[in-house]
Amino acid sequence: MVLHFQYRLWFGDASISQVRESKLHLDALSKEAQEKKDRNDSLYAELLDLRKGTETMEERARYELGMIKENETFFQVLE
């Protein structure tokens, strides 16, 4: 009887090694889920900002598309 429980503890279903592996896998999944939640929160905040005003849209157009307003002077600094 004791041997049976020892075998199940070390080698059977829900053995110590399987529980440890499952915990590591769960920790990795939790970390990944938190990273995705943080990214989603960031994207949602940006979406709200885009809906409220044009400043963010203008900033992105300047950065990504090189937009220059009328009567502005463009300076390019080369290092």
C-alpha positions in Angstrom: 0.0 0.0 0.0 2.7 2.5 0.9 4.7 1.6 -2.2 1.6 2.3 -4.3 1.3 5.8 -2.8 5.1 6.4 -3.2 4.9 5.4 -6.8 2.0 7.8 -7.4 3.7 10.6 -5.6 6.9 10.3 -7.7 5.8 8.9 -11.0 2.0 8.8 -11.3 -0.6 11.4 -12.4 -0.2 14.6 -10.5 3.3 13.6 -9.3 5.6 16.1 -7.8 7.5 16.7 -11.0 4.3 17.2 -13.0 2.9 19.6 -10.4 6.2 21.6 -10.6 6.1 21.6 -14.4 2.5 22.8 -14.3 3.3 25.5 -11.9 6.2 26.8 -14.1 3.9 26.7 -17.1 1.2 28.6 -15.2 3.7 31.2 -14.1 4.9 31.7 -17.7 1.3 32.0 -18.9 0.4 34.5 -16.2 3.4 36.6 -17.1 2.5 36.5 -20.8 -1.1 37.4 -19.9 0.0 40.4 -17.8 2.3 41.6 -20.6 -0.6 41.4 -23.0 -2.9 43.2 -20.6 -0.4 46.0 -20.1 -0.1 46.3 -23.9 -3.9 46.4 -24.3 -4.2 49.0 -21.6 -1.6 51.1 -23.4 -3.3 50.8 -26.7 -6.7 51.6 -25.2 -5.3 54.7 -23.6 -3.9 55.8 -27.0 -7.2 55.1 -28.6 -9.0 57.3 -26.1 -6.4 60.0 -26.6 -7.0 59.8 -30.4 -10.7 60.1 -30.0 -10.4 63.1 -27.7 -8.1 65.3 -29.8 -5.9 65.8 -32.8 -2.6 66.3 -30.9 -1.7 62.7 -30.8 -2.7 62.2 -34.4 -0.6 65.2 -35.4 2.4 63.9 -33.3 2.2 60.5 -35.0 1.9 62.1 -38.4 5.0 64.2 -37.7 7.0 61.2 -36.4 5.9 58.5 -38.8 5.2 60.5 -41.9 7.4 63.6 -41.6 4.5 66.0 -41.6 5.4 69.7 -41.5 2.8 72.4 -40.9 2.3 75.4 -43.2 4.8 78.2 -42.3 7.1 75.9 -40.4 10.8 75.6 -41.2 12.3 72.1 -41.2 15.8 71.6 -39.8 17.6 68.3 -40.2 20.4 67.8 -37.8 23.1 65.3 -38.9 25.4 63.9 -36.3 
